[in-house]
């Protein structure tokens, strides 16, 4: 281990690396409860998604450890899983098989870009303000989904409104739906309190704490399951079992529409978000771990990007959305993780989690909703980096992030952000400040709306 991971050179040890791996796993294990819930809304089998998520996370993290020797852990990315289920499948009407194909192809393209210098050229061509806006917009989108999943926000004559406790008492659904709304609100505050106190694994503990409250309420008869309207028992019937079979989602790639313009737009949206999210996370976490060289570059970044891309392709083949580097890796770095052994330790824990699928799959949506809201909060923090006094940058950024939330689509936010950025610069006499790639993307997105 010393020879391969160079532990002494990085000022670390085997126990320290494993402790860091455990910390990172604890802070991001919520994905094992959240991802099956999100992707199953597109028609996918929740058990198969759980297994695919755990396996893809383990494999990608192992690759990160061996190819890059970096302490970054990977799993199915938040935001991209929501885009997969709610935009591509439910809103645009594509099958989940087609969405998996877009993820698979995006991973393949990412591999090609990772082996060349093209990725830097693309990254540099997109203005910083839009990169930040995409992250913030996804935070808004995820928060809205969390509020919807918990029924805190419901459909109404005004499109959306706050859930009515008074109405649930009147129609007799208070002890099923009404109670879960209250539990979700308590869960959000509980998770926020844990984060305020800087408790490690606060998001996962918030899920567990909210779930345990639900179990207590059900045992006390306060929460009454009503499967007919979608409210099941929250008490697990088993804890340990053999991993759920992958068969329902394994190798379900559909190549029938890969040459359509719509498919290319969907694939680009996956690639765009994955690329900037991954590069941003890698650089941010590497800076925190003091792993950047004198020029601000990250040694081993090619191996890190390859791990991300290969993990995405493998995940798509098994049945999960885009695999990406998690910003929660910073928690393990804070615990002293400095080498790939941290990633491998976390990968091993993902493998162990395969045998606890009954536990994770019983966790209700009102317990995972606080995690979505808090992840949204974390992604919103970047909004302060936008230069709001520069209207040419900040207005397109605002259009991008607000479109994601109000139009219920990550891809529409990207489209409108890029189009508005290009048009405003041209009309302001700043056409030379727009890169050629931005002009190409603007034309493609406009054609998408008028021709497709």
N, C-alpha and C positions, 0 to 999 in steps of 0.2 A: 504493500500500500504506500509506503514511504517513497519507493522508487517511482511508482506510476503517478501518484497524485501530488508528490513533492510537498508533503505536509509541513516539514520543518521550514522549507523555503517560504511557505505562506504563513508561518507562525501559528500552526494549528495542530490538532492531534485527532486520533480516531474517535475517542469519546466526545470531543468537542464537535466534530463533524456530524456524528450520529445525533447528538443533542440538537444541533441546528436543523438536521433533517426532520426530526420529530416536531420541532417548533413550526417549521414551514408547513408540514403536513397538517398539523392541527389548525393552522390559520386558513387553509384552503380546502379542508375536507368537506366543507359545506357544499362544494360542487357535486359531490356524490349524491346529495339529497336534492339539490336544486335542478341539476341537468336532466335527470329522468323526468321530473315533473314538467319542465319546459318542453322538451322534445316529444314527450308522449302526447302533447296537445296537437301535434301534427299527424298523429296516428301511429307513431312508433311504439313498440313494446317497451314499457318502462324497465322491466327486468333486463332485457337485452341491452338497453341503453346504459344501464348501471354498469353491467359487465364490460361493455365496450369502453366506457369512460374510465373505469379503473385500470383496464389493461393498457389503453392508449396512453394514459398518464404515466404508468409505470415504464412502458417501453420508451416513451419520449424522454423521461427523466434519466433513464439509464443511458440513452444516447448522449444526453447533455453531459453526463458525468464522464463518459468514456471518450467522446469526440472532442469536447471543449474543455473538460476539467474545470467547469464553472459551477458555482453553488446555486443554480437556478432550476426551479421545478416547474413542470409543465402540466397542463390539463386542458379540458374543454373550456374555451374562453367565454366569459360572461359578456353579453352584448351580441357576440356572434351567434350564440345558441338562440338568443331571442330573435335575432334577424332571421335565422334559419326557420324557426317555427312560426313566428307571428307575421313576418313580412313575406318571406318566400312561399311558405305553404298556405297559411290561412288567409293572408291578404291578396297575394298574387295568384293563388290557386294551383301552384305547382305541387307535385307529389313529393313526399319526403325522399323517395328514391332519387328524384331529379336533384333535390337539394344536396344530397350526399354526393352526387356526381359533381356538382359545382365545387364542393369542398375538396373532393379528390383532385380535380383539375387545378384548383387554386394551389394545392400543395405541390403538385408537379411543377407548375410555373415558378413557385417560390424556390424549389430546388434549383431550377435553371438560373434564376436570378441570384441565388446564394453562391453559385459557382462562378459567377462573373461579377463585374463591377456595375452592372445595370441597376442593381438595387439602390446604390448610392445616388445614381443619376436621377432615378425616379423620386427618391426621398428628397433630394435637393430641389426638384422641380416643383413640388407642392409647397406653397407658402406656409410658414410656421403657424400663422393664425388659423388656417384651416385644419392643420394637424391637431392643434389644441381643441378646436371646435368639435371635431369628430369625437374625441374622447369625452368631452363635456356633454355633447348631444346623446351619446350612448348612455351616459349616466342618467340623464333625464328619462330616456326611453325605458331603461331598466327599472327605475323608480316607479314609473307609471304602471309597468307590468306587475311589480310587486303589490302596489295598491289595488290593482284589479284582481289579482289572484287571491288576495285576502278579502275581497268584496268590500273594502273600505271605499273604493270608488266604483260606482255602478252606472249602467246605462240609464238614460232618462230622456225626457222631452227636451232637455237642454244639452243633449248628447252624453254628458257625464254629470254626475252629482255625488254627494256624500251619501253613504248608506244610512238609511233611517232606522234607528233603534226602535223608535215609536211605531213605525210601520211594521217591523217584525213582531212586535208585541201584539199588534192588532191582527195580523194574519197567521199567527201561531208558529212562526219560524224562528222565534227568538232563541230557543234552546238548541237550535242547530246552527243556523246561519248567523244570528245576532251574536251569540257567544263567541264564535270564531273571529268575528270582527273585533270584538273587545280584546280577545286574547292577542290578536295580531298587533293592535295598538300598544298593548302592554309590552309585547315582545320587542317592538321598535324602541320603546323607551328603555327597556332592560338592556338591549344590545348597545344602545347609545351610551348608557351609563357605564357598561363594561369598557367600551372604547375610551370613554372619558377617563377612566381609571387606569388605562393602558394595560388591561388584562390580556395576556397572550391567548390567541385563539378566541377572541371575543365574538366574532361572527358565528363560529361553530357553537360556542357556548350559548349564544343567543338563540340559535335554532333549538338546541337541546332543552334549554330552560323553558322556552315557549311551548315546546312539545310536552314536556313534563307537566306543565300547568294544564294543558289540554287533557292529559291522562287523568290527573287528579279531578278535574271538572267532570270527566265522563264517569269515573268511579263514584263521584258524589251525586250523579244524576243531574248536574247542572247543564252539561253538554249531552245532548241526546242525538246519536247518529241517525241520519235519515238518508240512506243510499239512493232513494228515489229522486232526490234533488241534489245529489252529489256530495253528501256529507257522510263519510264512512267512519268506522271506529278508528280511534287513534292509538289503541292498545295493541302492541305487536303480539302476534300469535307464536312467533319464534324469534330467536336472536341469531343463531348460527345455522347455516345450511350450505349445501354445495352451491357454487356460483350459478346464477341464472344463465340459461343457455343463450348463446349468441345467434342461434339459428334464425330468429325472426328478422334480424337486420344484417347478417353477415353476407358480404358480397352482393348487396342489393343495388349495385350501380346501374343507372339507366342512361344509355348513351343516345337515345332517340332524338334529343333536341339540342345537342351540344353545338350545332352550327347556327342556331338562331341568335339574333341580336339580343333578345331578352335574356337568354342564357348567359351570353358574354357579359352583359351588364351585371347580372347577379354574381357571376364569378369574380368580376372586377371588384365589386363591393366587398366580397369576402377577402380578396387579396389586399385591397387598399387598407382595410381596417387591420387585418392581421399583420401586414408589413409594418405599419407605423406604430401599432401597439407593441409589437415585438421589439422593434428597434428602440423605441422609447423606454420600454421596461428594462431592456438589457443595459442601455447606457446609464439609466437612472440608478439601477441596483448596483451596477459595477462601480459607479462613482461612490456610492455609499460604502462599498466594501474596499475602496481604494485599489481597484483592480485595473484602472485605466493607466496607460503609459503617459509619457511626458507630453505627447501630442494630443492627448485626449481620446486615443483609440483603445479599443478593447481587444487584447490578444485573445485569439481563439474565437472571435465573433463568427467566423465562417462556419466553424463546427457547431456553434450555438444556433445559427440560422438553419443549418442543415437538420439539426435535431428537431427544431420546430416544424420544418417542412415535411420531413419524413414522418414525424408523429402525426401530422395532419392527414397525410395520405393513408397511413395505417388506421387511424381513427375512423376515417370515412369508409374504409373497406369493412371495418368491424361494426360500424353503426353509431358514430357520434359526430358532433359538429367540430369545427376547427379547433385544433389543439394549439395552444400558444403559451408563451412564458408568462407566469403569474407574477404580478407585482408583489404578492404576498411573500415572495422569495426574500424580500427585504427583512422579514421577521427572522428568518433563519440566519441571515447575514448579521443581523443585530446580535444574535446569540453566538457569533464567532465563526459561522460557516464561511469557508474561503476556497474550497476546492469542489471538484465533482463528486466527492464522497458524500457531500450533503445531499446532492440530487439523487444519488443512488440509494441513500438511506430512506429518503421520502418515497422513492419508487418502490422499495420493498414494502413499505407500509400500505401503499396503494394495492399491492398484491394481497396483503393480509386482509384488506377491507373487502375483497371479493367474497369472503366467507361470512360477511355480515350484511348481505343484501336485504334480508327480511327486515332488519332494523332500519336501514336507510330508506327503504321503499315504503315503510309505514309512516314516515314523517309527513304530516299533512301540509297543504299549501299555506295555511295560516301561520305555520311555524317557519317556513322558508321565506315568506314574504319580508320579514324584517331584514334578512340577509340581503335581499335584492335592494331594499331601500338604502341600507347602509353602504353597499357596494356603489350604488348610485351617488351617494354623498361623497365617497372617496374619489370617484371619477370627476365629480363637479369641482374639486379643489383646484384643478388646472385653470379654471376660468379667469383667475387673477393674472395669469401670464399673458392674456390677450391685451394688446395695446389699444385701449378703448379710445384714446385721443386721436388715433389714426383711423379715420372713418373708412378709408379705402380697404383697410384690413378688417376692422371690427364689424362693419355692417354685414359683409358676407359671412363672417364667423357667426354672427347672431342669427342670420337666416339659416345657416347650416344646422346649428344646434337646436333652434326652435322648431325647424321643420321635422326633425327626427321625432320630437315629442308630440307635436300637434298633428302631424301627418301619419304618425304611427309607423314610421319606416326609416331605417338607417340609410338605405340607398337613396331615398328621396332627399334626405338631408345633405348627403354628399353631392348629389346632382345639383340641387339648388345653390349650394355653397360655391361650387366651382363655376357654375354659369354666372351667378351674380358677381363673383370676383372678377371674372374676365370682362364682363360688360361694363362694370363700374370703372375699371382701369382704362378701357378703350374710350369711354365717354369723357373721362377726365384728362385725356391726353397722355396717359401713362401706359400706353400699349406696349412699349418696349420693356416695361417691368414684368410683363407676363411671359412665362416660359413657353416654348413651342408645345410642350406636352399639355399644358393647360388649355391651349387653343384646341388641340386635338380632342381632349376630353370634353370640352365645351360643345364642340360640334357633335360628338357622339351622343351626349346627353340630350341635346336639342332634337336630334333625329329620333331619339328614343320616344319623345313625347308626341312628335308630329307624324311619324311614319308607322311606328309599331302599333 
